[in-house]
Amino acid sequence: MTRASLFNRATTASIALMLLAQIAAVSIVSASPTRADAPSFASAAFERTWARTDQPVANGVTNRTWMWGPQANSRAIEEDYADAPGGKRIVQYFDKSRMEDNSYRTTEAPWDVTNGLLVKEMVSGQRQVGDEVFEARMPADTNIAGDPGSHPTYADIGRFDLRYEPATDLDSPLVTWVDATGVVADSSPLPPVKIYPGTRITMPGLDHSVASVFWDFMTSVGIVYENDTNIEAQLFESPYYVTGFPITEAYWSHVTTGGAPTTVLWQCFERRCLTFNPNNSPGWQVEAGNVGQHYYDWLHNDLPSPPTNLRLYHEWDDYYIAWESVDDDLDGYEVYLHDRDNSSFQHTLTVSGNEQTIHFWFGSTLIFGDCFRVRAFNAAGYSDWSDDACWPDIDLPRTPVDLQVQLGAEPTLHWSEQPESEVLGYAIWGGPRDAPISSEFTRVAIVDSGSLVFPIDLSTNFECYTVRAFNDRSYSGWASMACLDDK
């Protein structure tokens, strides 16, 4: 997936800044992002939250992984959230996560700033836009660790049912491997180091062990920045404030990092994924994955454009929904219907590939008076909706009644016209008894509106007949069937 130009990664320049800070023994300065041209913090609360764990790292005072990143990667963004005032809240993206303004619920630190359940959303494909409101997307096929193209991805967690693997016993070493095909058989090589679970978390709907290297990090004491000074304190006020609860066990995987083969232990939590690389220097053996980058890309990049020029039209018995798309690389479209008896749009059908026209017959469930909308989807997720299109209120002719066969020397078909029915003519159809009219009957003739009698040609061998009225807009419904052996 293409990376958003918005993001400037913690690259060689960031590392160089850290080294220069250490060499020059930089004194404590007020909290500010490492990069001079980085976006400003969205609020003082966001700046305070970043500074507590990452200001000491930026100033070279401590040597450990970033919990947010060297700087903000986005400006303040107003995103939909149904339970926030006005249905909107301010968020800001960082390498490692997203900060969310929670001050409408509490002004008490640190809970006035939350960081979203981004991993859980990318794994499930359910973007949360309210406490109980979700938007369906495709799970993120983005690598959890290593270079793009490495496995596992967030989508792999769901694909391989890793969320439901049983918890590892606390006295059992972590020896399970995962690759692009799923959990690897027991014949896998032993991991480079022996690591055990550090704790087990059990609650309704959740039962996972947490690797000791990650649990030690989540409960560690270190240098933090509070009240304009560095102090030693718990790195996190709650072990789960930054990570959330675990959604997988810890697994070993082979990935590539900077093009080089690397072996890592990884574990995903609701908010972050943590990795352990025993070959890294102390302080950087445990790192937080770039969840904020990945989520922003998942949300904003490579999504298809919404379909355009949605239109509804008919050609007598044939009805069509059609649209246009500017994208070629699509997996398909979803069509939603709003019928006259339902106040919300409902999923009606999915069209595979890049087919942009749906054809159906009169009398199908796609009835007059309905409105439609369409969205495209590809591997990255769904487009926005097209504009809505609705059938006009078509003034249909009324269905003929009293259809009957009269036998004799010259057999005839008779029917009556309903009052106040605008009719230009009638279509006569013939077919077998006990067969679907719409698929098994054949149109025999067209007669003008002055005719309510039709001579039957017995040589056609039709057992039964029906009639439909038509005007300059469309057909009526089918008249009740009349058959030759009814007489």
C-alpha positions in Angstrom: 0.0 0.0 0.0 1.3 3.4 -0.9 2.4 5.5 2.1 0.8 8.8 2.6 3.1 11.8 1.9 1.7 13.3 5.1 3.9 11.1 7.2 7.6 11.7 7.8 9.0 8.6 9.4 11.4 8.3 12.2 14.3 7.9 9.8 18.0 8.5 9.8 17.4 12.1 10.4 15.5 11.4 13.6 18.2 9.0 14.8 20.9 11.6 14.0 19.0 14.1 16.1 19.0 11.7 19.0 22.7 11.0 18.7 23.5 14.7 18.5 21.3 15.3 21.6 23.3 12.7 23.5 26.7 13.9 22.4 25.9 17.5 23.3 24.2 16.5 26.6 21.3 18.6 25.7 19.6 20.2 28.7 15.8 19.8 29.3 13.8 22.1 27.1 10.1 22.7 26.9 8.1 20.0 25.2 8.1 20.4 21.4 8.3 18.0 18.4 11.7 16.9 17.1 11.2 18.2 13.6 11.0 22.0 13.2 8.3 21.9 10.5 6.1 19.3 12.2 2.5 20.1 12.6 1.6 21.8 15.9 -0.1 19.8 18.6 -3.8 19.9 18.4 -4.1 21.0 22.1 -2.1 21.5 25.3 -3.5 18.2 26.5 -2.2 16.4 23.4 1.2 18.0 23.9 1.3 17.0 27.6 0.4 13.4 26.6 3.2 13.2 24.0 5.7 14.9 26.3 5.3 12.5 29.2 6.8 9.5 27.5 8.4 10.9 24.3 10.0 14.2 25.4 12.8 12.4 27.3 13.4 10.2 24.2 13.5 13.3 21.9 16.0 15.0 24.2 18.2 12.0 24.5 17.6 11.7 28.2 16.5 8.1 28.0 17.0 5.3 25.5 13.7 3.5 24.6 11.1 3.1 22.0 8.8 6.0 21.0 5.3 5.6 22.3 3.9 8.2 19.9 6.7 9.2 17.6 9.2 12.0 17.2 6.4 14.4 16.2 2.8 14.7 15.2 2.3 13.5 11.6 -1.0 15.3 11.0 -2.7 18.6 11.9 -5.7 18.5 14.1 -8.4 16.6 12.3 -12.1 16.7 13.0 -13.5 13.2 12.6 -17.0 11.8 12.9 -17.8 10.3 16.3 -21.5 10.0 17.1 -21.3 10.4 20.8 -19.1 13.5 20.8 -20.7 17.0 20.9 -22.1 17.7 17.4 -21.0 14.3 16.3 -17.4 15.4 15.8 -14.2 15.2 17.8 -10.6 16.4 17.3 -7.9 13.7 16.7 -4.3 13.8 15.7 -2.1 11.1 14.1 1.4 10.0 15.2 3.6 7.2 14.0 2.5 4.9 16.8 -1.1 5.8 17.4 -3.9 8.5 17.3 -4.7 10.9 20.0 -8.4 11.7 20.6 -9.9 14.6 22.5 -11.9 13.0 25.3 -12.4 16.2 27.3 -16.1 16.2 26.7 -16.2 13.2 29.1 -13.5 14.1 31.6 -10.9 16.8 32.1 -8.8 14.6 34.4 -5.4 13.6 33.0 -4.5 11.2 31.4 -8.1 10.2 30.5 -8.9 13.6 28.8 -6.8 12.2 25.9 -7.5 8.7 24.6 -5.8 6.7 21.9 -8.1 4.7 19.7 -8.6 0.9 19.4 -6.8 1.2 16.0 -5.4 -2.3 15.9 -8.8 -3.9 16.8 -10.4 -1.8 14.0 -7.9 -2.8 11.4 -8.1 -6.5 12.3 -11.9 -6.6 12.3 -12.5 -4.2 9.4 -14.9 -2.3 11.7 -14.1 1.4 12.0 -15.5 2.8 15.2 -17.4 6.1 14.7 -19.3 6.1 17.9 -19.5 4.2 21.2 -21.8 1.7 19.5 -21.6 2.8 15.9 -19.3 1.1 13.3 -18.5 1.5 9.7 -17.6 -1.6 7.6 -14.3 -1.7 5.8 -11.9 -4.3 4.6 -9.4 -5.5 7.3 -6.0 -3.9 6.8 -3.6 -6.0 4.7 -0.7 -4.0 6.1 2.4 -5.6 7.7 2.4 -5.5 11.5 6.2 -5.5 11.7 9.1 -5.2 9.2 9.1 -3.8 5.7 6.0 -3.6 3.5 5.2 -7.1 2.2 6.1 -8.9 5.4 3.7 -11.1 7.2 1.7 -11.3 9.3 -0.6 -8.4 8.5 -3.6 -7.1 10.5 -5.9 -8.9 8.2 -3.9 -12.2 8.8 -5.0 -12.1 12.5 -8.6 -12.5 11.4 -7.7 -14.7 8.4 -5.9 -17.2 10.7 -8.3 -16.8 13.7 -5.4 -15.8 15.9 -7.8 -13.8 18.2 -9.2 -17.1 19.3 -6.1 -19.2 19.9 -6.0 -20.4 23.5 -3.9 -18.7 26.1 -0.3 -20.0 26.7 0.3 -21.5 30.1 2.5 -19.3 32.2 5.1 -22.1 32.6 5.3 -22.8 28.9 7.8 -21.0 26.6 6.5 -19.1 23.7 7.5 -21.2 20.7 4.7 -20.7 18.1 5.5 -19.2 14.7 3.3 -17.5 12.2 4.0 -16.8 8.6 2.1 -15.9 5.5 0.2 -19.2 5.6 -0.8 -19.0 9.2 0.4 -20.9 12.3 3.4 -23.0 11.4 3.5 -26.7 12.4 5.3 -27.8 15.6 8.4 -28.8 13.5 9.4 -25.1 13.4 12.9 -24.1 14.6 13.3 -23.0 18.2 13.1 -19.3 18.8 16.4 -17.4 19.2 15.7 -16.8 22.9 13.5 -18.5 25.4 10.6 -16.3 26.6 7.7 -17.1 28.8 4.4 -15.4 29.4 4.5 -12.7 32.1 0.8 -12.7 33.0 -2.5 -14.0 31.8 -5.5 -11.7 31.3 -8.9 -13.4 31.5 -12.3 -11.6 31.3 -15.5 -12.2 29.4 -14.7 -12.6 25.7 -10.9 -12.5 26.3 -8.3 -14.9 27.5 -4.7 -14.3 26.5 -1.3 -14.5 28.0 1.1 -11.5 27.6 4.8 -12.2 26.8 7.0 -11.4 29.7 9.1 -8.9 27.7 6.0 -7.0 26.8 4.5 -7.1 30.3 7.8 -6.0 31.9 7.7 -3.0 29.5 4.0 -2.2 30.1 4.6 -2.1 33.9 8.1 -0.6 33.8 9.5 2.4 35.7 11.4 5.0 33.6 12.1 8.7 33.1 9.0 10.6 32.2 8.4 14.4 31.7 5.9 15.9 34.1 5.4 19.5 35.3 8.3 20.8 33.2 10.9 18.4 34.6 12.1 14.8 34.2 11.2 12.4 37.0 11.3 8.6 37.4 7.9 7.1 37.6 5.7 4.4 36.1 6.0 4.7 32.3 2.2 4.3 32.0 -0.4 5.2 34.6 -2.2 2.0 33.7 -0.5 -0.9 31.9 -3.4 -0.9 29.4 -3.7 2.9 28.8 -1.4 2.8 25.8 -1.8 -0.8 24.6 -5.3 -1.8 25.6 -6.0 -5.5 26.3 -4.3 -8.3 24.2 -6.2 -9.6 21.2 -3.6 -12.3 20.3 -1.0 -14.5 21.9 2.6 -13.6 21.3 4.1 -15.2 18.2 7.5 -15.5 16.4 7.8 -14.4 12.8 10.5 -13.9 10.2 10.2 -10.5 8.6 12.5 -8.2 6.6 13.7 -4.9 8.2 15.5 -2.5 5.9 15.8 -5.4 3.4 17.5 -7.7 6.0 16.0 -10.9 7.4 14.9 -10.4 11.0 13.3 -12.6 13.6 10.8 -10.9 16.0 8.4 -11.8 18.7 5.2 -9.8 18.3 1.9 -9.5 20.1 -1.1 -7.3 19.2 -3.3 -5.4 21.7 -6.4 -3.4 21.1 -4.4 -0.1 20.6 -0.9 -1.2 19.8 1.2 -4.0 18.5 4.5 -4.6 20.3 7.6 -6.3 18.9 10.7 -7.8 20.5 13.9 -8.1 18.6 16.7 -9.6 20.8 19.3 -8.3 18.4 18.4 -4.6 19.0 20.2 -2.5 21.6 18.8 -2.3 25.1 15.9 0.1 25.3 14.9 -0.7 21.7 14.4 -4.5 21.9 10.7 -3.8 22.7 9.2 -1.4 20.2 5.7 -0.2 19.4 4.6 -0.7 15.8 3.7 2.1 13.5 0.0 1.6 14.1 -0.8 5.3 13.6 0.8 5.3 10.2 -0.9 2.1 9.2 -4.3 3.2 10.4 -4.1 6.6 8.6 -3.1 4.8 5.4 -6.0 2.3 5.9 -8.4 5.1 6.4 -7.3 7.5 3.6 -5.2 5.8 1.0 -6.0 3.6 -1.9 -9.7 3.6 -1.4 -11.8 3.7 -4.6 -13.6 6.8 -5.7 -17.4 6.8 -5.3 -19.4 5.8 -8.4 -20.9 8.7 -10.4 -23.9 9.3 -12.6 -26.1 6.8 -10.8 -29.3 6.5 -12.9 -32.4 4.4 -13.2 -34.2 3.8 -16.5 -36.4 1.3 -18.2 -37.1 0.0 -21.7 -40.6 -1.5 -21.4 -40.2 -4.8 -19.5 -36.4 -4.2 -18.9 -35.3 -2.1 -16.0 -31.8 -0.9 -15.3 -29.6 0.6 -12.6 -26.4 2.0 -14.0 -23.5 4.1 -12.9 -20.0 5.1 -13.8 -16.6 4.7 -12.1 -13.3 6.4 -12.6 -11.3 3.5 -11.1 -10.3 0.3 -12.9 -8.8 -1.7 -10.0 -12.0 -2.7 -8.2 -13.3 -5.8 -6.6 -16.9 -4.8 -7.1 -19.8 -2.7 -5.9 -22.5 -2.8 -3.2 -26.0 -1.7 -4.0 -28.3 -0.5 -1.3 -32.0 0.0 -1.5 -34.4 2.3 0.4 -37.9 1.1 -0.2 -41.1 2.9 0.6 -41.7 0.9 3.7 -38.2 1.3 5.2 -36.7 4.5 6.6 -33.0 3.4 6.1 -31.0 2.0 3.2 -30.4 -1.8 3.3 -27.9 -3.9 1.5 -29.6 -5.4 -1.6 -26.9 -7.1 -3.6 -23.2 -7.2 -4.4 -21.8 -6.9 -7.9 -18.5 -8.5 -8.6 -15.8 -7.0 -10.8 -16.3 -3.8 -12.7 -19.8 -4.4 -14.0 -21.7 -1.1 -13.9 -25.2 -2.0 -15.0 -27.8 -4.1 -13.3 -30.7 -5.5 -15.4 -33.9 -6.8 -13.9 -37.5 -7.5 -14.9 -40.7 -5.7 -14.0 -42.2 -7.3 -10.9 -38.9 -8.0 -9.2 -38.4 -6.9 -5.6 -36.7 -3.7 -6.9 -40.0 -1.9 -7.1 -41.1 1.6 -8.2 -40.7 4.4 -5.7 -37.4 3.0 -4.4 -34.2 4.9 -4.1 -30.7 3.4 -4.6 -27.1 4.2 -3.7 -23.9 2.4 -4.7 -20.4 2.2 -3.4 -17.3 0.6 -4.9 -14.8 -1.6 -2.9 -11.3 -2.9 -3.4 -8.8 -4.6 -1.2 -8.3 -1.3 0.8 -12.0 -0.9 1.6 -15.1 0.9 0.5 -15.6 4.2 -1.3 -17.9 6.9 -0.2 -21.5 6.6 -1.4 -22.7 7.7 -4.8 -25.5 10.3 -4.9 -28.9 8.7 -4.4 -31.1 7.9 -7.4 -34.9 7.2 -7.1 -37.5 5.9 -9.4 -40.0 8.5 -10.4 -43.6 7.9 -9.3 -44.6 6.2 -12.5 -48.3 6.3 -13.3 -48.8 2.6 -14.3 -51.9 1.4 -16.2 -54.1 -0.7 -14.1 -54.0 -4.5 -14.5 -56.7 -6.0 -16.7 -59.4 -8.1 -14.9 -62.0 -10.8 -15.7 -59.6 -12.7 -18.1 -61.3 -15.7 -19.6 -61.2 -18.1 -22.6 -64.3 -18.6 -24.7 -64.2 -21.8 -26.8 -66.1 -22.5 -30.0 -65.5 -22.4 -33.8 -63.3 -19.4 -33.2 -61.8 -19.5 -29.7 -61.2 -16.1 -28.1 -59.6 -14.5 -25.1 -61.7 -11.8 -23.3 -60.8 -9.3 -20.5 -62.1 -6.1 -19.0 -60.4 -2.8 -18.5 -60.4 -1.2 -15.0 -61.8 2.3 -14.6 -59.5 5.3 -14.8 -56.7 3.3 -16.4 -54.6 5.2 -19.0 -54.0 2.5 -21.6 -52.4 2.6 -25.1 -52.7 -1.2 -25.7 -52.4 -4.7 -24.4 -49.8 -7.4 -24.6 -51.0 -11.0 -24.9 -48.8 -13.7 -23.5 -49.0 -17.5 -23.8 -47.3 -20.4 -22.0 -47.7 -23.7 -20.1 -49.8 -24.2 -17.1 -48.0 -24.2 -13.7 -45.0 -22.3 -15.1 -43.6 -18.9 -14.0 -45.1 -16.2 -16.3 -42.1 -13.9 -16.2 -39.7 -16.6 -17.5 -41.7 -19.3 -19.3 -44.4 -17.3 -21.1 -44.0 -15.9 -24.6 -45.4 -12.6 -25.9 -48.0 -13.6 -28.6 -49.3 -10.2 -29.8 -49.9 -6.5 -29.2 -53.4 -5.1 -29.6 -54.6 -1.5 -29.3 -56.5 -0.1 -26.4 -59.9 -0.4 -28.2 -59.6 -4.2 -28.2 -60.7 -6.3 -25.3 -61.0 -9.6 -27.3 -58.2 -11.6 -28.9 -58.6 -14.6 -31.3 -56.7 -17.7 -30.1 -54.6 -19.6 -32.6 -54.8 -23.2 -31.3 -51.9 -24.2 -33.5 -49.5 -22.4 -31.1 -50.2 -25.1 -28.5 -50.2 -22.6 -25.6 -52.2 -24.0 -22.7 -52.8 -20.7 -20.8 -52.8 -17.0 -21.5 -52.4 -13.7 -19.6 -52.7 -10.0 -20.6 -50.9 -6.8 -19.5 -51.9 -3.3 -20.2 -49.3 -0.7 -21.2 -49.1 3.0 -21.6 -46.2 5.3 -22.7 -44.4 4.7 -19.4 -44.6 1.0 -18.7 -46.6 -2.2 -18.2 -49.3 -3.0 -15.7 -49.2 -6.2 -13.7 -50.1 -9.6 -15.1 -53.8 -10.4 -15.3 -54.9 -13.7 -13.6 -54.1 -16.6 -16.0 -56.8 -18.2 -18.1 -56.4 -21.7 -19.6 -58.0 -23.5 -22.4 -59.0 -26.5 -20.3 -60.8 -24.2 -17.8 -63.8 -24.4 -20.1 
